[in-house]
Amino acid sequence: RSHFELSAACKSSLCRPLGWEGVPMCRQSGCDEGATVAAAASNAAAAAAPPPHGGLSPAHALYDPGASPLSVESSPDAGRYYVAARRVESGERLLEAGLEAAVVDESYLTRVCAWCMGESKKGALRSCCGDCQYVSYCSDDCQVAAAEAHGMECVALGRLKKLRTRLDREQSTQLRLALQVLYRRRYLQLRGEGAEDATEILCSGRDAFVEQKEWRAREKRYKAIVCAFAGACGYDFHWTPDEVETIIGAIECNAFGIWDHNRSRCLGLSLSVNASLFNHSCAPNVARVRVGRQKMFYALSPVEQGEPLCISYIDPRKTLAERRDDLVHCYGFRCSCSRCTGSSQLPDMCHKHLGYFIVGDSQEKWCSACGA
Protein backbone atom coordinates (compact mmCIF):
# COMPACT_ATOMS: atom_id res chain seq x y z
CA ARG A 1 0.00 0.00 0.00
CA SER A 2 1.07 3.55 -0.56
CA HIS A 3 2.10 5.86 2.27
CA PHE A 4 -1.22 7.63 2.04
CA GLU A 5 -3.72 4.92 1.12
CA LEU A 6 -7.15 5.72 2.52
CA SER A 7 -9.09 3.30 4.66
CA ALA A 8 -11.06 0.77 2.63
CA ALA A 9 -14.13 1.50 4.75
CA CYS A 10 -14.17 5.25 4.14
CA LYS A 11 -14.36 6.45 0.55
CA SER A 12 -15.12 10.05 1.38
CA SER A 13 -13.24 12.62 -0.66
CA LEU A 14 -12.82 14.53 2.60
CA CYS A 15 -10.48 11.85 3.96
CA ARG A 16 -7.30 13.88 3.78
CA PRO A 17 -3.89 12.22 3.88
CA LEU A 18 -1.78 13.87 6.55
CA GLY A 19 1.80 13.59 7.74
CA TRP A 20 4.94 11.92 6.52
CA GLU A 21 4.51 8.38 7.75
CA GLY A 22 1.11 7.41 6.42
CA VAL A 23 -1.49 8.68 8.89
CA PRO A 24 -4.70 9.49 6.98
CA MET A 25 -7.22 11.34 9.10
CA CYS A 26 -10.81 11.66 7.91
CA ARG A 27 -12.36 15.13 8.07
CA GLN A 28 -15.92 13.93 7.40
CA SER A 29 -18.18 14.39 10.38
CA GLY A 30 -18.90 11.12 12.17
CA CYS A 31 -16.24 9.12 10.34
CA ASP A 32 -13.85 7.26 12.62
CA GLU A 33 -11.74 5.68 9.92
CA GLY A 34 -8.63 7.64 10.85
CA ALA A 35 -6.52 4.53 11.31
CA THR A 36 -2.77 4.46 10.81
CA VAL A 37 -1.70 2.93 7.52
CA ALA A 38 1.56 1.01 7.13
CA ALA A 39 4.34 3.51 6.58
CA ALA A 40 6.45 1.40 4.24
CA ALA A 41 4.93 1.45 0.75
CA SER A 42 4.67 -1.84 -1.08
CA ASN A 43 3.60 -0.19 -4.30
CA ALA A 44 6.24 2.26 -5.50
CA ALA A 45 4.06 3.90 -8.09
CA ALA A 46 1.36 4.61 -5.56
CA ALA A 47 3.95 5.88 -3.10
CA ALA A 48 5.01 8.53 -5.55
CA ALA A 49 1.48 9.63 -6.39
CA PRO A 50 0.24 12.86 -4.80
CA PRO A 51 -2.89 12.85 -2.65
CA PRO A 52 -6.09 14.04 -4.37
CA HIS A 53 -6.97 17.73 -4.50
CA GLY A 54 -3.90 18.79 -2.53
CA GLY A 55 -5.63 18.06 0.78
CA LEU A 56 -8.68 20.22 -0.07
CA SER A 57 -12.25 19.09 -0.65
CA PRO A 58 -13.35 18.73 -4.31
CA ALA A 59 -15.85 21.57 -3.94
CA HIS A 60 -13.06 23.98 -3.01
CA ALA A 61 -10.06 22.44 -4.77
CA LEU A 62 -7.82 25.39 -5.56
CA TYR A 63 -5.17 23.39 -7.36
CA ASP A 64 -5.58 23.29 -11.12
CA PRO A 65 -2.77 21.31 -12.80
CA GLY A 66 -3.67 22.91 -16.13
CA ALA A 67 -3.13 26.47 -14.92
CA SER A 68 0.17 26.75 -13.07
CA PRO A 69 0.31 29.45 -10.41
CA LEU A 70 4.09 29.65 -10.89
CA SER A 71 6.16 31.78 -13.21
CA VAL A 72 9.97 31.81 -13.44
CA GLU A 73 11.95 35.03 -13.38
CA SER A 74 15.67 35.67 -13.08
CA SER A 75 18.08 38.31 -11.85
CA PRO A 76 21.89 38.54 -11.47
CA ASP A 77 21.65 38.37 -7.68
CA ALA A 78 18.80 35.91 -7.13
CA GLY A 79 19.26 33.64 -10.15
CA ARG A 80 16.15 31.86 -11.47
CA TYR A 81 13.24 31.85 -9.05
CA TYR A 82 9.48 31.44 -8.79
CA VAL A 83 6.98 34.28 -8.58
CA ALA A 84 3.20 34.07 -8.50
CA ALA A 85 1.80 33.96 -12.04
CA ARG A 86 -1.55 35.11 -10.64
CA ARG A 87 -3.02 35.74 -7.21
CA VAL A 88 -2.36 32.71 -5.02
CA GLU A 89 -4.70 31.80 -2.17
CA SER A 90 -3.69 30.56 1.27
CA GLY A 91 -3.54 26.76 1.34
CA GLU A 92 -3.26 26.43 -2.43
CA ARG A 93 -1.04 23.66 -3.67
CA LEU A 94 1.48 25.30 -5.96
CA LEU A 95 3.71 22.50 -7.18
CA GLU A 96 4.19 18.74 -7.19
CA ALA A 97 7.87 18.04 -7.77
CA GLY A 98 9.50 14.68 -8.33
CA LEU A 99 13.08 13.77 -7.50
CA GLU A 100 15.96 13.62 -9.95
CA ALA A 101 18.13 11.85 -7.37
CA ALA A 102 17.78 10.66 -3.78
CA VAL A 103 19.92 8.67 -1.35
CA VAL A 104 19.41 7.37 2.16
CA ASP A 105 21.63 8.79 4.90
CA GLU A 106 24.53 6.51 5.87
CA SER A 107 23.02 6.02 9.34
CA TYR A 108 19.75 4.56 8.01
CA LEU A 109 20.79 2.39 5.06
CA THR A 110 19.13 -0.76 6.42
CA ARG A 111 16.02 0.97 7.80
CA VAL A 112 14.96 3.41 5.05
CA CYS A 113 13.83 2.25 1.62
CA ALA A 114 16.13 3.53 -1.13
CA TRP A 115 13.14 4.10 -3.42
CA CYS A 116 10.04 5.31 -1.54
CA MET A 117 12.10 6.64 1.40
CA GLY A 118 9.74 5.01 3.92
CA GLU A 119 11.31 4.12 7.26
CA SER A 120 10.87 0.68 8.82
CA LYS A 121 9.69 0.73 12.42
CA LYS A 122 10.51 -2.96 12.87
CA GLY A 123 14.24 -3.16 12.24
CA ALA A 124 16.08 -3.92 9.01
CA LEU A 125 14.20 -3.86 5.71
CA ARG A 126 13.35 -7.11 3.97
CA SER A 127 15.26 -6.64 0.69
CA CYS A 128 18.86 -5.68 0.02
CA CYS A 129 20.61 -5.42 -3.34
CA GLY A 130 22.45 -8.71 -3.69
CA ASP A 131 25.17 -7.19 -5.86
CA CYS A 132 26.35 -4.02 -4.13
CA GLN A 133 24.75 -4.84 -0.74
CA TYR A 134 24.56 -1.10 -0.13
CA VAL A 135 20.89 -0.22 -0.57
CA SER A 136 17.75 -1.76 0.91
CA TYR A 137 14.08 -1.77 -0.07
CA CYS A 138 10.83 -2.17 1.81
CA SER A 139 9.24 -4.34 -0.88
CA ASP A 140 9.80 -6.11 -4.17
CA ASP A 141 7.76 -3.43 -5.91
CA CYS A 142 10.13 -0.70 -4.71
CA GLN A 143 13.16 -2.74 -5.78
CA VAL A 144 11.68 -3.22 -9.25
CA ALA A 145 10.81 0.48 -9.52
CA ALA A 146 14.38 1.42 -8.59
CA ALA A 147 16.00 -1.13 -10.90
CA GLU A 148 16.87 1.16 -13.82
CA ALA A 149 18.23 4.00 -11.69
CA HIS A 150 20.10 1.70 -9.33
CA GLY A 151 21.52 -0.32 -12.20
CA MET A 152 23.58 2.70 -13.24
CA GLU A 153 25.30 3.04 -9.87
CA CYS A 154 25.30 -0.51 -8.49
CA VAL A 155 28.87 -1.46 -9.48
CA ALA A 156 30.24 1.82 -8.15
CA LEU A 157 28.42 1.36 -4.84
CA GLY A 158 29.84 -2.14 -4.59
CA ARG A 159 33.35 -0.74 -4.95
CA LEU A 160 32.56 2.05 -2.50
CA LYS A 161 31.42 -0.42 0.12
CA LYS A 162 34.84 -2.12 -0.02
CA LEU A 163 36.80 1.13 0.24
CA ARG A 164 38.15 2.25 3.57
CA THR A 165 37.49 5.94 3.28
CA ARG A 166 37.78 8.51 6.03
CA LEU A 167 34.66 10.31 4.99
CA ASP A 168 32.20 11.30 7.68
CA ARG A 169 28.48 10.52 7.42
CA GLU A 170 27.62 13.78 5.64
CA GLN A 171 30.45 13.40 3.11
CA SER A 172 29.52 9.79 2.37
CA THR A 173 25.90 10.73 1.74
CA GLN A 174 26.92 13.60 -0.55
CA LEU A 175 29.29 11.27 -2.40
CA ARG A 176 26.54 8.75 -3.15
CA LEU A 177 24.22 11.50 -4.33
CA ALA A 178 26.98 12.83 -6.62
CA LEU A 179 27.53 9.29 -7.96
CA GLN A 180 23.84 8.98 -8.74
CA VAL A 181 23.76 12.35 -10.51
CA LEU A 182 26.85 11.74 -12.64
CA TYR A 183 25.90 8.20 -13.61
CA ARG A 184 22.47 9.47 -14.62
CA ARG A 185 24.06 12.15 -16.81
CA ARG A 186 26.34 9.65 -18.52
CA TYR A 187 23.44 7.27 -19.05
CA LEU A 188 21.45 9.96 -20.88
CA GLN A 189 24.49 10.81 -22.99
CA LEU A 190 25.07 7.16 -23.95
CA ARG A 191 21.46 6.82 -25.06
CA GLY A 192 22.36 9.29 -27.79
CA GLU A 193 19.07 11.18 -27.62
CA GLY A 194 20.65 14.54 -26.95
CA ALA A 195 18.84 14.70 -23.64
CA GLU A 196 20.32 16.96 -20.99
CA ASP A 197 19.96 15.93 -17.38
CA ALA A 198 17.82 18.40 -15.46
CA THR A 199 20.42 18.65 -12.67
CA GLU A 200 22.84 20.39 -15.06
CA ILE A 201 20.96 23.67 -14.66
CA LEU A 202 21.44 23.73 -10.88
CA CYS A 203 23.61 26.54 -9.60
CA SER A 204 26.73 25.45 -7.75
CA GLY A 205 27.71 27.44 -4.70
CA ARG A 206 31.38 26.63 -5.08
CA ASP A 207 32.26 30.06 -6.46
CA ALA A 208 30.64 31.76 -3.48
CA PHE A 209 32.30 29.37 -1.03
CA VAL A 210 35.76 30.09 -2.49
CA GLU A 211 35.44 33.67 -1.25
CA GLN A 212 34.83 32.58 2.34
CA LYS A 213 37.52 32.31 4.98
CA GLU A 214 36.40 28.72 5.69
CA TRP A 215 37.10 27.71 2.09
CA ARG A 216 40.30 25.80 2.91
CA ALA A 217 38.43 23.45 5.24
CA ARG A 218 35.59 23.04 2.75
CA GLU A 219 38.06 22.46 -0.10
CA LYS A 220 39.70 19.71 1.93
CA ARG A 221 36.31 18.02 2.30
CA TYR A 222 35.70 18.34 -1.44
CA LYS A 223 39.07 16.75 -2.23
CA ALA A 224 38.34 13.84 0.11
CA ILE A 225 35.02 13.21 -1.66
CA VAL A 226 36.72 13.37 -5.07
CA CYS A 227 39.33 10.84 -3.93
CA ALA A 228 36.63 8.40 -2.79
CA PHE A 229 34.69 9.08 -6.00
CA ALA A 230 37.73 7.97 -8.01
CA GLY A 231 37.93 4.71 -6.09
CA ALA A 232 34.23 4.00 -6.60
CA CYS A 233 34.03 4.85 -10.30
CA GLY A 234 37.09 2.98 -11.54
CA TYR A 235 37.27 3.25 -15.32
CA ASP A 236 33.52 3.13 -15.96
CA PHE A 237 33.43 6.52 -17.63
CA HIS A 238 35.35 9.74 -18.01
CA TRP A 239 34.97 12.40 -15.35
CA THR A 240 37.01 15.26 -13.95
CA PRO A 241 37.62 16.40 -10.36
CA ASP A 242 36.24 19.84 -11.29
CA GLU A 243 32.99 18.27 -12.50
CA VAL A 244 32.57 16.33 -9.25
CA GLU A 245 33.37 19.37 -7.10
CA THR A 246 30.82 21.40 -9.06
CA ILE A 247 28.19 18.73 -8.40
CA ILE A 248 29.03 18.72 -4.68
CA GLY A 249 28.65 22.51 -4.66
CA ALA A 250 25.26 22.15 -6.37
CA ILE A 251 24.22 19.52 -3.82
CA GLU A 252 25.17 21.76 -0.91
CA CYS A 253 23.11 24.66 -2.30
CA ASN A 254 20.12 22.77 -3.73
CA ALA A 255 19.62 19.47 -1.93
CA PHE A 256 16.54 18.86 0.23
CA GLY A 257 16.81 16.81 3.38
CA ILE A 258 14.41 13.89 3.72
CA TRP A 259 13.18 14.16 7.29
CA ASP A 260 11.17 11.97 9.62
CA HIS A 261 7.72 13.24 10.61
CA ASN A 262 9.10 14.93 13.75
CA ARG A 263 11.74 16.78 11.74
CA SER A 264 14.24 15.45 14.28
CA ARG A 265 16.23 13.06 12.05
CA CYS A 266 17.41 13.56 8.48
CA LEU A 267 16.87 10.21 6.76
CA GLY A 268 18.38 11.12 3.41
CA LEU A 269 19.24 13.69 0.80
CA SER A 270 17.51 14.49 -2.50
CA LEU A 271 17.67 16.74 -5.54
CA SER A 272 14.55 18.14 -7.15
CA VAL A 273 15.25 20.69 -9.87
CA ASN A 274 11.73 22.11 -10.03
CA ALA A 275 11.63 22.50 -6.26
CA SER A 276 15.02 24.22 -6.25
CA LEU A 277 13.55 27.29 -7.97
CA PHE A 278 11.97 28.43 -4.71
CA ASN A 279 14.22 31.11 -3.24
CA HIS A 280 14.76 31.64 0.47
CA SER A 281 13.03 33.90 2.96
CA CYS A 282 13.18 33.86 6.76
CA ALA A 283 9.46 34.69 6.57
CA PRO A 284 8.44 32.11 3.94
CA ASN A 285 5.11 32.22 2.16
CA VAL A 286 5.40 28.60 0.97
CA ALA A 287 5.77 25.32 2.88
CA ARG A 288 6.81 21.92 1.56
CA VAL A 289 5.35 18.51 2.33
CA ARG A 290 6.92 15.19 1.34
CA VAL A 291 4.80 12.32 0.08
CA GLY A 292 7.02 9.38 -0.83
CA ARG A 293 9.17 10.56 -3.75
CA GLN A 294 7.04 13.66 -4.31
CA LYS A 295 7.50 17.09 -2.78
CA MET A 296 4.43 19.27 -2.66
CA PHE A 297 4.43 22.98 -1.97
CA TYR A 298 1.57 24.93 -0.41
CA ALA A 299 0.98 28.67 -0.02
CA LEU A 300 1.05 29.80 3.60
CA SER A 301 -0.73 33.07 2.87
CA PRO A 302 -2.30 34.93 -0.05
CA VAL A 303 0.34 36.06 -2.57
CA GLU A 304 -0.28 38.69 -5.21
CA GLN A 305 0.71 38.24 -8.84
CA GLY A 306 4.40 38.92 -9.44
CA GLU A 307 5.47 38.49 -5.81
CA PRO A 308 8.29 35.99 -5.08
CA LEU A 309 7.31 32.58 -3.72
CA CYS A 310 9.81 31.53 -1.05
CA ILE A 311 10.53 28.69 1.32
CA SER A 312 12.94 28.76 4.26
CA TYR A 313 16.23 26.93 3.75
CA ILE A 314 17.04 26.94 7.48
CA ASP A 315 15.34 26.92 10.88
CA PRO A 316 13.61 30.34 10.84
CA ARG A 317 13.14 30.31 14.61
CA LYS A 318 16.80 31.20 15.14
CA THR A 319 18.02 34.72 15.81
CA LEU A 320 18.91 37.10 13.00
CA ALA A 321 22.66 36.58 13.55
CA GLU A 322 22.29 32.79 13.64
CA ARG A 323 20.17 32.73 10.49
CA ARG A 324 22.57 34.89 8.54
CA ASP A 325 25.55 32.84 9.70
CA ASP A 326 23.83 29.57 8.67
CA LEU A 327 22.92 30.92 5.24
CA VAL A 328 26.40 32.27 4.52
CA HIS A 329 28.07 29.04 5.63
CA CYS A 330 25.64 26.60 3.99
CA TYR A 331 24.45 28.51 0.93
CA GLY A 332 26.96 31.28 0.35
CA PHE A 333 24.73 34.36 0.63
CA ARG A 334 23.78 36.97 3.22
CA CYS A 335 20.04 37.23 3.73
CA SER A 336 18.29 40.59 3.42
CA CYS A 337 14.68 39.33 3.31
CA SER A 338 11.77 41.31 4.71
CA ARG A 339 12.04 39.63 8.10
CA CYS A 340 15.78 40.25 8.40
CA THR A 341 15.16 43.93 7.69
CA GLY A 342 12.32 44.05 10.23
CA SER A 343 9.27 44.48 8.00
CA SER A 344 7.57 41.06 8.37
CA GLN A 345 6.95 38.32 10.92
CA LEU A 346 7.47 34.57 11.03
CA PRO A 347 4.42 32.56 9.84
CA ASP A 348 2.45 30.47 12.31
CA MET A 349 4.48 27.35 13.13
CA CYS A 350 3.76 24.03 14.85
CA HIS A 351 5.17 24.11 18.38
CA LYS A 352 6.12 20.41 18.20
CA HIS A 353 7.98 20.35 14.89
CA LEU A 354 9.77 22.52 12.39
CA GLY A 355 6.56 22.72 10.41
CA TYR A 356 4.23 25.48 9.25
CA PHE A 357 0.48 25.60 9.70
CA ILE A 358 -1.20 25.51 6.30
CA VAL A 359 -4.65 27.10 6.29
CA GLY A 360 -7.07 26.25 3.48
CA ASP A 361 -10.30 27.81 2.27
CA SER A 362 -12.25 26.25 5.15
CA GLN A 363 -9.87 27.92 7.66
CA GLU A 364 -8.85 24.49 8.91
CA LYS A 365 -5.10 24.33 9.55
CA TRP A 366 -2.66 21.44 9.50
CA CYS A 367 1.08 21.09 10.08
CA SER A 368 3.32 20.71 7.02
CA ALA A 369 5.71 18.45 8.98
CA CYS A 370 3.50 15.99 10.85
CA GLY A 371 0.07 16.63 9.34
CA ALA A 372 -1.57 17.19 12.73
C-alpha positions as CSV (number, residue, x, y, z in Angstrom):
1,R,0.0,0.0,0.0
2,S,1.1,3.6,-0.6
3,H,2.1,5.9,2.3
4,F,-1.2,7.6,2.0
5,E,-3.7,4.9,1.1
6,L,-7.1,5.7,2.5
7,S,-9.1,3.3,4.7
8,A,-11.1,0.8,2.6
9,A,-14.1,1.5,4.7
10,C,-14.2,5.3,4.1
11,K,-14.4,6.4,0.5
12,S,-15.1,10.1,1.4
13,S,-13.2,12.6,-0.7
14,L,-12.8,14.5,2.6
15,C,-10.5,11.9,4.0
16,R,-7.3,13.9,3.8
17,P,-3.9,12.2,3.9
18,L,-1.8,13.9,6.6
19,G,1.8,13.6,7.7
20,W,4.9,11.9,6.5
21,E,4.5,8.4,7.8
22,G,1.1,7.4,6.4
23,V,-1.5,8.7,8.9
24,P,-4.7,9.5,7.0
25,M,-7.2,11.3,9.1
26,C,-10.8,11.7,7.9
27,R,-12.4,15.1,8.1
28,Q,-15.9,13.9,7.4
29,S,-18.2,14.4,10.4
30,G,-18.9,11.1,12.2
31,C,-16.2,9.1,10.3
32,D,-13.8,7.3,12.6
33,E,-11.7,5.7,9.9
34,G,-8.6,7.6,10.8
35,A,-6.5,4.5,11.3
36,T,-2.8,4.5,10.8
37,V,-1.7,2.9,7.5
38,A,1.6,1.0,7.1
39,A,4.3,3.5,6.6
40,A,6.4,1.4,4.2
41,A,4.9,1.4,0.8
42,S,4.7,-1.8,-1.1
43,N,3.6,-0.2,-4.3
44,A,6.2,2.3,-5.5
45,A,4.1,3.9,-8.1
46,A,1.4,4.6,-5.6
47,A,3.9,5.9,-3.1
48,A,5.0,8.5,-5.5
49,A,1.5,9.6,-6.4
50,P,0.2,12.9,-4.8
51,P,-2.9,12.8,-2.6
52,P,-6.1,14.0,-4.4
53,H,-7.0,17.7,-4.5
54,G,-3.9,18.8,-2.5
55,G,-5.6,18.1,0.8
56,L,-8.7,20.2,-0.1
57,S,-12.2,19.1,-0.6
58,P,-13.4,18.7,-4.3
59,A,-15.8,21.6,-3.9
60,H,-13.1,24.0,-3.0
61,A,-10.1,22.4,-4.8
62,L,-7.8,25.4,-5.6
63,Y,-5.2,23.4,-7.4
64,D,-5.6,23.3,-11.1
65,P,-2.8,21.3,-12.8
66,G,-3.7,22.9,-16.1
67,A,-3.1,26.5,-14.9
68,S,0.2,26.7,-13.1
69,P,0.3,29.4,-10.4
70,L,4.1,29.6,-10.9
71,S,6.2,31.8,-13.2
72,V,10.0,31.8,-13.4
73,E,12.0,35.0,-13.4
74,S,15.7,35.7,-13.1
75,S,18.1,38.3,-11.8
76,P,21.9,38.5,-11.5
77,D,21.7,38.4,-7.7
78,A,18.8,35.9,-7.1
79,G,19.3,33.6,-10.2
80,R,16.2,31.9,-11.5
81,Y,13.2,31.9,-9.0
82,Y,9.5,31.4,-8.8
83,V,7.0,34.3,-8.6
84,A,3.2,34.1,-8.5
85,A,1.8,34.0,-12.0
86,R,-1.6,35.1,-10.6
87,R,-3.0,35.7,-7.2
88,V,-2.4,32.7,-5.0
89,E,-4.7,31.8,-2.2
90,S,-3.7,30.6,1.3
91,G,-3.5,26.8,1.3
92,E,-3.3,26.4,-2.4
93,R,-1.0,23.7,-3.7
94,L,1.5,25.3,-6.0
95,L,3.7,22.5,-7.2
96,E,4.2,18.7,-7.2
97,A,7.9,18.0,-7.8
98,G,9.5,14.7,-8.3
99,L,13.1,13.8,-7.5
100,E,16.0,13.6,-10.0
101,A,18.1,11.9,-7.4
102,A,17.8,10.7,-3.8
103,V,19.9,8.7,-1.3
104,V,19.4,7.4,2.2
105,D,21.6,8.8,4.9
106,E,24.5,6.5,5.9
107,S,23.0,6.0,9.3
108,Y,19.7,4.6,8.0
109,L,20.8,2.4,5.1
110,T,19.1,-0.8,6.4
111,R,16.0,1.0,7.8
112,V,15.0,3.4,5.1
113,C,13.8,2.3,1.6
114,A,16.1,3.5,-1.1
115,W,13.1,4.1,-3.4
116,C,10.0,5.3,-1.5
117,M,12.1,6.6,1.4
118,G,9.7,5.0,3.9
119,E,11.3,4.1,7.3
120,S,10.9,0.7,8.8
121,K,9.7,0.7,12.4
122,K,10.5,-3.0,12.9
123,G,14.2,-3.2,12.2
124,A,16.1,-3.9,9.0
125,L,14.2,-3.9,5.7
126,R,13.4,-7.1,4.0
127,S,15.3,-6.6,0.7
128,C,18.9,-5.7,0.0
129,C,20.6,-5.4,-3.3
130,G,22.5,-8.7,-3.7
131,D,25.2,-7.2,-5.9
132,C,26.3,-4.0,-4.1
133,Q,24.7,-4.8,-0.7
134,Y,24.6,-1.1,-0.1
135,V,20.9,-0.2,-0.6
136,S,17.8,-1.8,0.9
137,Y,14.1,-1.8,-0.1
138,C,10.8,-2.2,1.8
139,S,9.2,-4.3,-0.9
140,D,9.8,-6.1,-4.2
141,D,7.8,-3.4,-5.9
142,C,10.1,-0.7,-4.7
143,Q,13.2,-2.7,-5.8
144,V,11.7,-3.2,-9.3
145,A,10.8,0.5,-9.5
146,A,14.4,1.4,-8.6
147,A,16.0,-1.1,-10.9
148,E,16.9,1.2,-13.8
149,A,18.2,4.0,-11.7
150,H,20.1,1.7,-9.3
151,G,21.5,-0.3,-12.2
152,M,23.6,2.7,-13.2
153,E,25.3,3.0,-9.9
154,C,25.3,-0.5,-8.5
155,V,28.9,-1.5,-9.5
156,A,30.2,1.8,-8.2
157,L,28.4,1.4,-4.8
158,G,29.8,-2.1,-4.6
159,R,33.4,-0.7,-4.9
160,L,32.6,2.1,-2.5
161,K,31.4,-0.4,0.1
162,K,34.8,-2.1,0.0
163,L,36.8,1.1,0.2
164,R,38.1,2.2,3.6
165,T,37.5,5.9,3.3
166,R,37.8,8.5,6.0
167,L,34.7,10.3,5.0
168,D,32.2,11.3,7.7
169,R,28.5,10.5,7.4
170,E,27.6,13.8,5.6
171,Q,30.5,13.4,3.1
172,S,29.5,9.8,2.4
173,T,25.9,10.7,1.7
174,Q,26.9,13.6,-0.5
175,L,29.3,11.3,-2.4
176,R,26.5,8.7,-3.2
177,L,24.2,11.5,-4.3
178,A,27.0,12.8,-6.6
179,L,27.5,9.3,-8.0
180,Q,23.8,9.0,-8.7
181,V,23.8,12.4,-10.5
182,L,26.8,11.7,-12.6
183,Y,25.9,8.2,-13.6
184,R,22.5,9.5,-14.6
185,R,24.1,12.1,-16.8
186,R,26.3,9.6,-18.5
187,Y,23.4,7.3,-19.1
188,L,21.5,10.0,-20.9
189,Q,24.5,10.8,-23.0
190,L,25.1,7.2,-24.0
191,R,21.5,6.8,-25.1
192,G,22.4,9.3,-27.8
193,E,19.1,11.2,-27.6
194,G,20.7,14.5,-27.0
195,A,18.8,14.7,-23.6
196,E,20.3,17.0,-21.0
197,D,20.0,15.9,-17.4
198,A,17.8,18.4,-15.5
199,T,20.4,18.7,-12.7
200,E,22.8,20.4,-15.1
201,I,21.0,23.7,-14.7
202,L,21.4,23.7,-10.9
203,C,23.6,26.5,-9.6
204,S,26.7,25.4,-7.7
205,G,27.7,27.4,-4.7
206,R,31.4,26.6,-5.1
207,D,32.3,30.1,-6.5
208,A,30.6,31.8,-3.5
209,F,32.3,29.4,-1.0
210,V,35.8,30.1,-2.5
211,E,35.4,33.7,-1.3
212,Q,34.8,32.6,2.3
213,K,37.5,32.3,5.0
214,E,36.4,28.7,5.7
215,W,37.1,27.7,2.1
216,R,40.3,25.8,2.9
217,A,38.4,23.5,5.2
218,R,35.6,23.0,2.7
219,E,38.1,22.5,-0.1
220,K,39.7,19.7,1.9
221,R,36.3,18.0,2.3
222,Y,35.7,18.3,-1.4
223,K,39.1,16.7,-2.2
224,A,38.3,13.8,0.1
225,I,35.0,13.2,-1.7
226,V,36.7,13.4,-5.1
227,C,39.3,10.8,-3.9
228,A,36.6,8.4,-2.8
229,F,34.7,9.1,-6.0
230,A,37.7,8.0,-8.0
231,G,37.9,4.7,-6.1
232,A,34.2,4.0,-6.6
233,C,34.0,4.8,-10.3
234,G,37.1,3.0,-11.5
235,Y,37.3,3.2,-15.3
236,D,33.5,3.1,-16.0
237,F,33.4,6.5,-17.6
238,H,35.3,9.7,-18.0
239,W,35.0,12.4,-15.3
240,T,37.0,15.3,-14.0
241,P,37.6,16.4,-10.4
242,D,36.2,19.8,-11.3
243,E,33.0,18.3,-12.5
244,V,32.6,16.3,-9.2
245,E,33.4,19.4,-7.1
246,T,30.8,21.4,-9.1
247,I,28.2,18.7,-8.4
248,I,29.0,18.7,-4.7
249,G,28.7,22.5,-4.7
250,A,25.3,22.2,-6.4
251,I,24.2,19.5,-3.8
252,E,25.2,21.8,-0.9
253,C,23.1,24.7,-2.3
254,N,20.1,22.8,-3.7
255,A,19.6,19.5,-1.9
256,F,16.5,18.9,0.2
257,G,16.8,16.8,3.4
258,I,14.4,13.9,3.7
259,W,13.2,14.2,7.3
260,D,11.2,12.0,9.6
261,H,7.7,13.2,10.6
262,N,9.1,14.9,13.7
263,R,11.7,16.8,11.7
264,S,14.2,15.4,14.3
265,R,16.2,13.1,12.0
266,C,17.4,13.6,8.5
267,L,16.9,10.2,6.8
268,G,18.4,11.1,3.4
269,L,19.2,13.7,0.8
270,S,17.5,14.5,-2.5
271,L,17.7,16.7,-5.5
272,S,14.5,18.1,-7.2
273,V,15.3,20.7,-9.9
274,N,11.7,22.1,-10.0
275,A,11.6,22.5,-6.3
276,S,15.0,24.2,-6.3
277,L,13.6,27.3,-8.0
278,F,12.0,28.4,-4.7
279,N,14.2,31.1,-3.2
280,H,14.8,31.6,0.5
281,S,13.0,33.9,3.0
282,C,13.2,33.9,6.8
283,A,9.5,34.7,6.6
284,P,8.4,32.1,3.9
285,N,5.1,32.2,2.2
286,V,5.4,28.6,1.0
287,A,5.8,25.3,2.9
288,R,6.8,21.9,1.6
289,V,5.3,18.5,2.3
290,R,6.9,15.2,1.3
291,V,4.8,12.3,0.1
292,G,7.0,9.4,-0.8
293,R,9.2,10.6,-3.7
294,Q,7.0,13.7,-4.3
295,K,7.5,17.1,-2.8
296,M,4.4,19.3,-2.7
297,F,4.4,23.0,-2.0
298,Y,1.6,24.9,-0.4
299,A,1.0,28.7,0.0
300,L,1.0,29.8,3.6
301,S,-0.7,33.1,2.9
302,P,-2.3,34.9,-0.1
303,V,0.3,36.1,-2.6
304,E,-0.3,38.7,-5.2
305,Q,0.7,38.2,-8.8
306,G,4.4,38.9,-9.4
307,E,5.5,38.5,-5.8
308,P,8.3,36.0,-5.1
309,L,7.3,32.6,-3.7
310,C,9.8,31.5,-1.1
311,I,10.5,28.7,1.3
312,S,12.9,28.8,4.3
313,Y,16.2,26.9,3.8
314,I,17.0,26.9,7.5
315,D,15.3,26.9,10.9
316,P,13.6,30.3,10.8
317,R,13.1,30.3,14.6
318,K,16.8,31.2,15.1
319,T,18.0,34.7,15.8
320,L,18.9,37.1,13.0
321,A,22.7,36.6,13.6
322,E,22.3,32.8,13.6
323,R,20.2,32.7,10.5
324,R,22.6,34.9,8.5
325,D,25.5,32.8,9.7
326,D,23.8,29.6,8.7
327,L,22.9,30.9,5.2
328,V,26.4,32.3,4.5
329,H,28.1,29.0,5.6
330,C,25.6,26.6,4.0
331,Y,24.4,28.5,0.9
332,G,27.0,31.3,0.3
333,F,24.7,34.4,0.6
334,R,23.8,37.0,3.2
335,C,20.0,37.2,3.7
336,S,18.3,40.6,3.4
337,C,14.7,39.3,3.3
338,S,11.8,41.3,4.7
339,R,12.0,39.6,8.1
340,C,15.8,40.3,8.4
341,T,15.2,43.9,7.7
342,G,12.3,44.0,10.2
343,S,9.3,44.5,8.0
344,S,7.6,41.1,8.4
345,Q,7.0,38.3,10.9
346,L,7.5,34.6,11.0
347,P,4.4,32.6,9.8
348,D,2.4,30.5,12.3
349,M,4.5,27.3,13.1
350,C,3.8,24.0,14.9
351,H,5.2,24.1,18.4
352,K,6.1,20.4,18.2
353,H,8.0,20.4,14.9
354,L,9.8,22.5,12.4
355,G,6.6,22.7,10.4
356,Y,4.2,25.5,9.2
357,F,0.5,25.6,9.7
358,I,-1.2,25.5,6.3
359,V,-4.7,27.1,6.3
360,G,-7.1,26.3,3.5
361,D,-10.3,27.8,2.3
362,S,-12.2,26.3,5.1
363,Q,-9.9,27.9,7.7
364,E,-8.9,24.5,8.9
365,K,-5.1,24.3,9.6
366,W,-2.7,21.4,9.5
367,C,1.1,21.1,10.1
368,S,3.3,20.7,7.0
369,A,5.7,18.5,9.0
370,C,3.5,16.0,10.9
371,G,0.1,16.6,9.3
372,A,-1.6,17.2,12.7
